[in-house]
Amino acid sequence: MEWIKQEDADIYCFQELKASLPDIDTAAFEAWAIMLIGIRPRKKRYSGVGVIAKVKPNEVQYGCGLEQADYEGRVCNCD
């Protein structure tokens, strides 16, 4: 997580998390005014995407309407 602090970007996007939100140590992000969005697939410990951002998005859409991608937790749109 050190590289996140060093880069100081406004948004980070992650893929292949292989974890659900309760599995992620969010303490590293408490100093930021951010939101952590975890998308977990139906199959535990498989794929998954997430976003951390300094500003809460206006809208979050989970999935894309394609059954295979949505089943695997591979799509998250933040506007």
Order of alpha helices (4+ residues) and beta strands (2+ residues): alpha-beta-beta-beta-beta-alpha-beta
